[in-house]
Amino acid sequence: MKLKSHKSLLVLLALIMTLSFTLGACGGSSDDEGSAGTSADALKIGWIYIGTVNDGGYTQAQNAGKIAVEDAFGDRVETAYLEEIDDTNTQESKEAAIQLIDQGCKVIIGTSFGFGAALTELANSGDYDDVIFLHFSDPEAQNDTNLADYFGAMEEPRYLSGIIAGMQTESNKLGYVAAFPYTEVQIGIDAFTLGAQSVNPDVEVNVVYINSWYDPSQEKAAAEALLAQGCDVITQHADTTSPQQAAADAGKLTIGYNLDNSKLEGLEDAFLTAPIWNHGAYLVPTVQSILDGTWTAVGKVSPFGYYGTISDGFVDLAPLTDNVSDEAKAKVEEVKALMESGEFKVFTGPILDSDNNEVVKDGEVLTPEQIWQINYEVKGVKASGSGN
């Protein structure tokens, strides 16, 4: 486990000498390089991260939510984080949460699916009833006292990014580096594919599952395999920029995930856009309610207690670069406006799965609860790797 400290140089040096991990808290600072000084009664909030805060992708986007909280509340909050915690190891995840609690954190935020089991166990144990647990992406991480989950309609920007890919491809083959054949990932694959098919019925989406959320080398290898299959636009549901860099190195186009990486060195001529998260859109009002003493757990709500959309700013599409055609920009603007008004829903039938079965009937519109029961790839997807 790695924990970062910015309280004082002397404390940091002492901890480095005595511990195998780094320890500390960063409070009220947007650059994590010190604190303006928190008040004695500041609310202390701890984040648990699967990756590093400068990974260029998933964890960096999560950390931007922490920075948004610091910027919004200043010395009313103090923040801490642990990075590179294995979310497949429930015991390690529990220990990370307990370590933050022992430092005085009264709010614990788990930012990866696998942390849900650990936070649920702690929240329901009776030992931490005075701690609020918030969890991103596990629909089961809910109770009616001190545990709430949150997520977003990432299917919306995924669909829009598919429109761009479908209009920009020359080979009609799109590549998708995917973590696991889980519902969360399959929702994104299906939405991306439906978006591409809406403007290019001949397009196919080749998917490689790598059985990991965060593995730069596997992500790169999967992207290279997709490029070798003739895919000329590469996108991803994995945590680092490796697939984007592989596409750029091959002279092809890429759609990122989590962050706007349009200015990243080497991606200038390849990057189109990215479905992105704005975690502050949920975290800032939630922390405000905690500070006000008005926060309450909502109990079991399917699929999530909070499900943010493009219209409320929790999910979005990064600004389209000059690599995107004017025609694609116009189409995205048109469909996004319909999404924001509620007139367009991504999962509207008829929809067939990859085995040609009708999974959404003509005219049927899936609710968020039904969307989170998806366990298939739609017609036009060819998947390989773990689980396929």
BASEVO-381780 format. One record per atom (N, C-alpha, C): residue in one letter; x, y, z. Coordinates in steps of 0.001 Angstrom, whole numbers, plus 500000, padded with zeros to 6 digits. Last residue first. Layout:
N
AXYZ/...
This chain:
388
N485687484691477014/N485169484528475663/N485952483448474915/G486916485103479423/G485474484925479432/G484865484714478057/S489586486934478140/S488990486333479314/S487478486272479202/G489492486906474511/G490161487098475778/G489378486469476897/S487217488658472318/S488148487578472631/S488810487904473933/A484338489532470351/A485132489613471586/A486036488421471736/K482883491519468149/K483623490258468155/K484600490329469321/V479790493047467525/V480963492952468398/V481574491561468273/G477554492819466052/G478608493653465486/G479869493647466316/K475138492840468602/K475515492399467266/K476524493381466664/V476499493373471924/V475501493521470873/V476047493004469544/E477316491154474573/E477743492148473605/E476719492199472477/Y475859490814477875/Y476076490386476502/Y476728491526475715/N474465491538480128/N475538490537480247/N475900489979478870/I472724494023481842/I473334493615480575/I474483492649480832/Q471690495112484030/Q471542493664483936/Q472140493133482637/W471772497815483840/W472755497175484715/W472506495677484910/I469551498326482295/I470878498489481696/I471918497752482521/Q467568498034484231/Q467703497023483175/Q469053497113482477/E468067500366485736/E468116499052486374/E468289497948485342/P467653502394483781/P468980502180484360/P469106500817485040/T465527500802481262/T465715501660482431/T467149501484482930/L465399500641477740/L465876500064478989/L465981501135480073/V462601500799475776/V463711501605476276/V464141501033477625/E461187499387472832/E461454499286474272/E462664500140474636/G461099499486470067/G460378500507470822/G460607500467472320/D461646496093469784/D461424497325469044/D460575498295469868/K463389494735472654/K462341494737471639/K462193496107470986/V466502493551473187/V465647494704473478/V464648494815472330/V467442491195472209/V467567491415473650/V466802492654474112/E467206488765469886/E466652490071470218/E466657490245471733/N470243487208468883/N469014487147469676/N468517488568469944/N472697487095467639/N471525487441466836/N470196487253467571/D474828486948469239/D474313485662468740/D473024485842467957/S475193489512470072/S476165488985469109/S475795487606468582/D471780490804470172/D473088490498470743/D473978489852469685/L469885493604468933/L470247492193468887/L471589491988469561/I467313495847469576/I468739495573469729/I468934494072469734/P464853498180468376/P465325496806468576/P466849496718468685/G465240499770471680/G465145498663470743/G464633499072469368/T467625501770473190/T466266501748472655/T466194500682471568/F469856502878474934/F469404501488474778/F467912501460474453/V470049505744474926/V470997504886474203/V470410503517473918/K467513508038474255/K468043507047475181/K468877506041474401/F466518511382473817/F467222510222473248/F467784509345474356/E465310513352475276/E464586512826474118/E465239511591473517/G466620514659477278/G465897513444477630/G465152512807476479/S468259516716476732/S466839517041476877/S466002515842477305/E470660515410476446/E470515516373477535/E469052516731477781/M470175513930474107/M470434513262475383/M470155514198476545/L469964516008472271/L468801515156472511/L468958514366473812/A472571516968472349/A471472517848472732/A470211517053473035/K473925514749471307/K474146515140472696/K473030516051473189/V473111514795468644/V472651513708469504/V472838514063470975/E474352517225467725/E472919516964467558/E472416515920468551/E477058516832468300/E476344517954468907/E474833517734468851/V477566514646466633/V477681514507468078/V476917515623468787/K477234515869464125/K476361514767464527/K476394514573466034/A479287517779464120/A477894518208464008/A476942517118464477/K481556516132464263/K481290517115465325/K479820517532465308/A481354514789461834/A481220514043463086/A480915514988464245/E481799516920460089/E480552516164460015/E480304515398461308/D484371517727460694/D483272518650460959/D481930517917460951/S486317515120462302/S485755515789461125/S484613516721461521/V488897515428464642/V487526514997464394/V486957515802463228/N491251516673465114/N491320515415464374/N489935514870464041/D490810518746466767/D490800519055465340/D490942517804464492/T488758517187469340/T489968517801468806/T489801518114467322/L486112517874471521/L486552517199470309/L487744517941469717/P486305517690475057/P486239518515473840/P486818517783472634/A484920514596476354/A485968515615476320/A485838516441475043/L481666514128477384/L482623513831476341/L483644514960476333/D480631513060480695/D480651513972479545/D481592513413478489/V479015512834483887/V479734512227482763/V479671513202481593/F477959514878485457/F478815513878486088/F479614513090485047/G476193516740484363/G477623517012484313/G478525515972484940/D473534516395484025/D473959516984485304/D475474517115485422/S473466515379481423/S472709516595481712/S473098517216483048/I474911513029481536/I475475514163480815/I474772515452481218/T474393511815484935/T474217511824483496/T474988512974482854/G474627509598487794/G474795510870487115/G474755510746485604/Y473027508167490080/Y473383507745488729/Y473442508997487857/Y473045507065493375/Y473205508223492499/Y473683507711491154/G472513504499494201/G471882505598494905/G471960506900494124/F471932502255491454/F472805503021492333/F472000504092493052/P469913500909490061/P471156500192490318/P472073500910491319/S468194500555493155/S468770499878491988/S468786500818490781/V468868501047496503/V468296501656495310/V468970501022494105/K468696500601499786/K468885499824498569/K468123500456497410/G469588503741501347/G469163502355501371/G469387501691500028/V470587506245501404/V469276506099500762/V468777504664500781/A471980507965504182/A472052506860503234/A470658506623502675/T472110511504504399/T471525510238504831/T471758509194503758/W473261514692505454/W473461513492504619/W472765512301505238/T473147516911507013/T471895516499506379/T472034515225505551/G475329518200508064/G474628517253508916/G473320516761508336/D476908519768506532/D475679520381507041/D474928519478508012/L478841517959505785/L479228519078506644/L478005519732507287/I477226516394504126/I477847515802505316/I478241516900506294/S476579518199502118/S475503517669502959/S476047517014504223/Q479149518604501060/Q478408519729501643/Q477304519226502568/V479667516083500031/V480445516552501181/V479746517731501846/T477770516231497931/T477672515195498963/T478442515600500212/P478630518333496298/P477358518458497033/P477184517409498123/V481216517082495615/V481107518395496268/V479756518564496963/L480703514568494365/L481375514643495655/L481185515982496356/Y479420514991491863/Y478759514240492943/Y479375514543494298/A481195516609490561/A479763516897490421/A478939516142491454/G483709515509490871/G483324516608491734/G481836516928491674/H483973513735488809/H483606513215490125/H483193514314491096/N483346513528485816/N483530514729486634/N483089514364488042/W484789511468483309/W484068511610484565/W484343512981485160/I484463510987479707/I485152511403480930/I484199511503482109/P485308509703476601/P484272509747477634/P484953510006478977/A487336511694474482/A487275510648475501/A485994510794476310/T488781512217471198/T488021512669472363/T488100511565473409/L491083511795469493/L489819512344469010/L489016512991470146/F494544511667468906/F493476511739469896/F492242512438469333/A496553511901466992/A495760510671467073/A494498510812467916/D498238514006467122/D497657513721465807/D496728512506465814/E498984514027469860/E498407515216469236/E497688514913467919/L500246512149471350/L498856511874470974/L498235512987470138/G502768513014472036/G502663511852471169/G501252511559470690/E501874514316475146/E502905514205474118/E502771512901473346/L498551515348475554/L499620514434475952/L500604514254474806/K496378516808474929/K497658517524474957/K498825516621475329/S494236515074475148/S494536515639473836/S495892516335473787/N493104513644477176/N494548513514476979/N494996514119475651/D490752513934479437/D491093514566478171/D492613514543478022/L489982510800481062/L490572512140481016/L490716512640479582/N488303508430480672/N488534509060481973/N488987510511481895/Y489740507464477589/Y488763507218478629/Y489236507926479895/G490110508077474033/G490567507718475362/G489431507407476306/I490416507006470848/I489454507621471756/I489820507143473148/T492636507413468065/T492294506844469366/T491257507692470092/L494038506343464902/L493281507258465753/L492902506598467065/K497449505580463850/K495994505439463829/K495350506391464834/G500178505260463934/G499633506219462993/G498120506135462858/A501170503713465909/A500875503032464647/A500292503974463600/D501305505467467998/D502572504947467473/D502372504269466115/A498581505754468523/A499339506875467977/A500639506410467349/A498007503210469585/A497352503668468365/A498137504795467715/A499610503265471879/A499841502246470857/A499213502663469531/Q498440505339473305/Q499806505514472820/Q500138504495471729/Q495999504194473919/Q496042505421473123/Q497421505614472513/P496762502040475542/P496108501798474248/P496149503023473334/S498013503531477766/S498779502637476877/S498076502335475557/T496924505101479713/T496941505647478350/T497619504718477351/T494907503002481913/T496046503841481550/T495952504318480109/D492596501358482467/D492906502535483278/D494005503456482776/A489921500575480225/A491071500159481024/A491715501454481503/H488262500445477805/H487780500528479178/H488848499856480021/Q488933502187474683/Q489291501341475822/Q488331501492476993/T489829502333471148/T489312502905472377/T489474501889473500/I491176503035468004/I491310502246469230/I490694503019470397/V490731502688464640/V490382503546465773/V490397502659467011/D491419500681462935/D492096501967462751/D491633503040463726/C492144497251462813/C491383498309463472/C492137499636463328/G493569495133461823/G493081496127460878/G492249497231461490/Q494803493492463563/Q493584492971462934/Q492977493959461938/A496752495071464619/A497175494039463663/A495985493414462943/L495213496476466428/L495761497182465275/L496193496193464193/L494817494433468281/L493671494983467547/L494132495754466308/A497416494113469244/A496745492991468595/A495554493478467758/E497807496611470400/E498638496226469252/E498022495050468511/A495981496447472496/A495801497448471449/A496605497085470201/A497175494405473989/A495840494211473429/A495582495199472298/A499574495633474737/A499602494425473903/A498247494176473247/K498605497731476350/K499329498024475119/K499334496827474178/E497456496254478418/E496637497188477658/E497308497510476316/Q499669494924479431/Q498594494168478797/Q497705495060477939/S501093497153480428/S501691496295479399/S500633495463478682/P499338498368482345/P499791499078481151/P500340498175480053/D496745497517483947/D497932496775483541/D498447497394482244/Y493931497520485536/Y495113498381485494/Y496331497533485196/W491931495661485443/W491574497065485278/W492813497891484947/S492023492595483639/S492649493507484601/S492120494901484350/N491413491008481424/N491264490472482787/N492013491305483828/I491303491870478847/I492645491621479390/I492616491108480836/Y489484491368475894/Y489432491453477353/Y490795491065477926/V489134493027472955/V490051492127473654/V489913492389475148/V486874493382470275/V487152493595471696/V488162492568472179/N485959495068467407/N486734493949467932/N487173494283469354/V483158495976465768/V483970496342466926/V484641495091467459/E482344497087462473/E482444496026463470/E483406496477464570/V480109498856460279/V481236498835461203/V481192497594462092/D477983499244458627/D478948498208458241/D480083498041459242/P476473501427459436/P475953500068459693/P476951498957459394/N477181504210460739/N477943503342459846/N477521501891460090/V475672505504462577/V476156506309461451/V476891505469460413/S475025503539464359/S473982504515464006/S474376505377462815/Q477328502157464915/Q476406501585463934/Q475333502579463496/A478398503802466926/A479104503648465653/A478168503133464564/G476454503408468929/G476729504736468398/G477408504678467046/L476701500681469362/L475431501215468859/L475619502616468281/T479335500632470397/T479011499945469150/T477717500483468544/F479047502083472783/F479995502529471765/F479634501932470407/A477221500391474091/A476848501767473771/A477749502329472671/D478750498040474359/D477504498029473594/D477092499441473182/I480872498901475974/I481129498318474649/I479883498413473782/G479448499734478277/G480232500677477488/G480507500178476087/I478316497313479126/I477462498467478846/I478194499452477937/Q480612495835479621/Q479779495484478469/Q478789496587478122/V481526497023481984/V482338497113480770/V481489496836479532/E479447496414483792/E479913497791483612/E480654497968482302/T479334493543483580/T478248494399483116/T478713495817482849/Y482466492185482452/Y481514492547483496/Y480446493458482895/P484840490998481261/P483482490860480707/P482433491034481797/F487309493566481927/F486656492292482244/F485316492208481514/A488603495672480147/A489140495060481357/A488573493660481581/A489374496082476664/A488406496016477764/A488985495255478941/V489894497896473844/V490632497209474916/V489763497259476164/Y488658497763470715/Y488233498124472073/Y489005497273473072/G488688499019467379/G489287498178468416/G488953498686469800/L486827498751464370/L487163499526465550/L487681498590466636/K486703498822460979/K487061497976462118/K487536498863463266/N486482500280458698/N485238499779459305/N485505498775460418/S488670501570457744/S488659500112457602/S487339499492458038/E488254504173458408/E488377503854456982/E488301502353456734/T486417506024460836/T487114504811460414/T487154504687458893/Q484805508180461448/Q486224508438461142/Q486944507204460580/M482284507345462093/M482418508287460985/M483862508523460572/G482716505682464261/G482041505153463086/G482175506045461873/A483858507470466091/A484648506365465552/A484033505815464272/I481641509152466575/I482874509688466003/I483693508581465360/I479842507327467693/I479480508075466487/I480733508588465790/G481257506595469979/G481061505627468911/G480662506282467605/S480964508840471517/S482311508528471012/S482239507491469902/L478244508572472095/L478711509704471300/L480100509449470723/Y478346506269473691/Y477587506265472437/Y478075507394471530/R479829507264475856/R480347506140475060/R479650506103473696/P478170509229476956/P479345509642476190/P479985508506475400/E476154507156477830/E475853508331477008/E477087508847476262/E477219505240479476/E476729504810478163/E476450506010477249/M477637506366481883/M478753506437480948/M478339505954479561/A475914507466483999/A475443506920482723/A476535507070481667/G477611506619487088/G477083507517486077/G476718506805484803/F477422506180490677/F477995505874489368/F477375506841488372/Y477615505260494119/Y477342506242493066/Y478015505792491781/D476379504201497350/D477159504045496130/D476745505087495099/A476779504320500912/A476071504696499689/A476986504508498489/L476367503725504302/L477030503263503075/L476173503621501868/N475022504023506731/N476290504733506531/N477052504325505279/T472149503129506509/T472724503900507609/T473966504699507215/D471188501320504729/D470309502440505067/D470850503291506206/N473624500548502156/N472787500190503290/N471955501408503662/Q475575499337499422/Q474515500210499925/Q473984499669501246/A477017498023497120/A477601498758498248/A476610499806498758/E476106496870494838/E475738496235496105/E476227497003497324/P477173498162492631/P475751498365492939/P475318497772494279/D480133499783492567/D479580498496493000/D478120498701493399/S480873502481491829/S480728501428490811/S480224500077491291/F482234503945494592/F482015504149493169/F481994502815492441/H480975504602497834/H481659503694496917/H481231503926495484/L481455505820501086/L480934506077499745/L481701505201498766/F480689505703504460/F481395505026503373/F480684505344502057/I481146507411507435/I480356507335506207/I481224506727505116/V481321506349510787/V482040506620509545/V481066506493508381/D480107505442513005/D480305506891512933/D481068507308511678/D480145502723512885/D478866503379512624/D478990504893512509/Y482050500697512923/Y482365501982512304/Y481080502738511961/D481219498310513929/D482411498910514534/D482690500324514028/G479204497206512503/G478848497801513783/G480019498480514473/S479573496226509946/S480166495494511067/S479688495985512426/N478844497521507656/N477819496706508309/N478309496009509571/A481192498750506858/A480027499584507150/A478974498817507938/L482847496532506360/L483162497467507440/L481933498287507840/E481523495337504180/E481779494584505406/E482035495513506582/T481592497426502312/T480306496905502779/T480482496150504091/L484311497671501875/L483600498779502503/L482238498330503028/A484829495158500666/A485505495551501902/A484736496660502621/A483235495243498366/A483038494186499356/A483646494575500695/G484262497489496927/G482907497469497448/G482688496448498540/F486642497376495680/F486659497865497054/F485285497752497716/G486170496644493034/G486525495610494001/G486603496071495433/F485675499118491662/F484621498130491889/F484949497172493028/S487153501971493233/S487189500902492240/S486221499799492651/T487157503840495288/T487023504329493917/T487105503242492848/G485760504625498371/G486370503565497570/G486107503831496107/I486125506851500882/I485633506757499508/I486436505686498772/I485072507625504093/I485959506778503301/I485331506605501924/V485014509982506604/V484413509610505325/V485451508814504551/K486593510392508708/K485199510106509010/K484384509823507751/C489898509715509576/C488947509933508490/C487548509504508915/G491859509215511442/G490833510194511761/G489835510467510660/Q493552507177511085/Q494144508518510969/Q493122509608511254/D491831505053511138/D492708505239512297/D493408506593512265/I490801505300508555/I489936505581509713/I490780505849510953/L493027504456507096/L492538505822506939/L491642506225508114/Q493138501809507992/Q494285502695508196/Q493857504162508078/I490717500826507061/I490925500945508508/I492097501869508811/A491228500840504287/A490157501661504854/A490361501888506348/A493354498994504172/A493535500360503693/A492485501287504298/E492137496704505125/E493231497288505886/E493486498734505461/K490318496239503036/K489841496536504390/K490930497224505210/S492139495664500966/S491230496801500842/S490684497211502206/E493323493355501924/E494152494538501728/E493277495790501636/Q491026491717501882/Q491724491983503137/Q492592493233503019/T490336491601499171/T489425492231500125/T490123492580501433/N491861492092496351/N492241491555497654/N491408492269498721/T491293493478494137/T490905492064494117/T491204491388495447/D492367495942494430/D490936495827494712/D490429494394494565/D495225496912495893/D494711495819495069/D493232495598495373/I496221500223495711/I495617499202496555/I494955498171495647/E497490502585494750/E497961501251494369/E497497500179495354/E497128504900497536/E497143504521496124/E497753503135495937/L495199506683499792/L496062505524499608/L496006505143498144/Y494866510015501065/Y494587508964500090/Y495635507863500173/A493048512700502636/A494137511714502615/A493827510709501532/T492111516025503612/T492018514849502755/T493260513977502857/E489914518047505430/E491291517546505316/E491203516246504543/V487815520933505263/V488079519510505063/V489579519252505086/R487866523576505708/R486773522841506349/R486946521335506187/D489779524878504264/D490189524318505551/D489044523659506319/G488171524171501201/G489329524738501875/G489611524070503202/F486019523450499617/F485806523588501057/F487011524104501834/A486682523342496897/A485360523833497289/A485278524188498771/D489212522248496762/D489005523603496259/D487692524194496765/E488682519694497801/E489616520596498481/E489390522042498062/V486948518745495800/V486477518870497179/V487369519835497958/A488679518714493617/A487478519552493563/A486904519779494961/I490494516800494475/I490946518182494342/I489757519134494284/K488846514556494278/K489388514960495585/K489829516422495548/G488466514524491523/G487322514713492404/G487750515139493794/A491008513949490682/A490475515273490354/A489223515568491174/N491168511310491363/N491862512283492215/N491431513711491906/Q489799510187489223/Q489239510094490573/Q489867511136491488/A491656510784487212/A490314511361487138/A489628511307488498/Q493750509213488107/Q493947510657488024/Q492596511371487935/T492622506703487803/T492865507214489150/T493114508709489140/Y492344506623484849/Y491261506390485798/Y491504507028487167/G494947508519483632/G493664507914483312/G492731507844484502/G497448509256484348/G496959509750483074/G495583509240482709/D498395508645486828/D498407507569485826/D497908508022484459/N498829510023489195/N499328510617487952/N499366509593486824/V497973508547491306/V497249509783491037/V497740510501489780/T497737505046490491/T498465506205490992/T497758507482490545/G495061502772491373/G496266503143490640/G496963504315491291/I493024502511493193/I493597501286492628/I494919501575491909/Y492587504326496250/Y492795504293494805/Y493422502968494364/I490552505739498589/I491316504527498300/I491364504368496784/W490474508720500539/W490213508049499263/W491098506805499146/G489038510231503386/G490078509382502828/G489632508680501562/I488590513236505135/I488055512333504118/I489209511545503512/K487680515031507969/K488755514325507281/K488167513231506399/L486532518202508626/L486098516854508264/L487221516177507493/A488056520134511212/A487852519830509794/A487383518390509611/D488575521159513672/D487359520367513533/D487041520067512073/A490875522619513306/A490923521462514201/A489710520572514045/S491376523440509832/S490917523739511179/S490860522465512002/T494404523180507942/T493016522845508188/T492649523170509618/G496461524689505716/G496183524576507134/G494716524315507367/A497053524509503163/A496899525866503646/A496619525875505144/S499517522059502541/S498186522431502977/S498172523862503440/G501186520296499862/G501131521071501083/G499715521452501404/E500699519413497249/E502058519771497676/E502015520652498915/D498384518840495841/D498900517840496774/D500314518150497252/D497154520801494448/D498301520161493811/D498975519137494717/S495123521803495958/S494763521229494669/S495931520540493996/S494603521291499353/S495558521695498329/S495227521032497023/G493191520412501575/G492882521709501032/G493804522175499936/G495647518156502638/G494388518815502926/G494293520178502293/C496851514961502655/C496954516232501971/C495633516940502135/A498579512829504855/A497332513390504360/A497604514698503676/G500395509726505121/G500115511118505370/G498799511556504807/L503077507586504240/L501882507844505027/L501653509338505143/T504422504957502260/T504417506342502685/T503070506678503265/F505721501772503356/F504841502580502539/F504899504000503055/S507310500669505179/S507545500244503797/S506620500952502840/L508686502801507776/L507593502068507129/L507977501696505712/T510828504260508733/T510237503218509580/T509173502376508913/M511705506124506927/M512712505303507595/M512084504128508337/I509371507385506201/I510095506627505185/I511103505687505832/L508803508695508614/L507952507578508176/L508647506726507125/A510767510622508654/A510692509629509721/A509877508427509294/L510140512120506401/L511404511396506451/L511386510317507531/L507627513152507172/L507746512287506019/L509022511471506057/V508298514762509339/V507411513614509535/V507562512626508390/L509901516624508015/L510463515790509075/L509605514558509316/L508158517861506237/L509267517079505717/L509827516158506778/S504652517527506933/S505942518195507128/S507038517281506639/K502352516704505444/K502217517514506651/K503512518227506979/H501905515041503351/H502427516357503034/H502374517251504276/S502028511699502168/S501948512646503275/S502556513969502871/K500317508882500753/K501130510070500564/K500940511040501719/L500709505395500707/L499940506531501204/L500841507748501172/K500425502272499302/K501175503520499291/K500250504635499723/M500848498814500000/M500000500000500000/M500882501232500000/
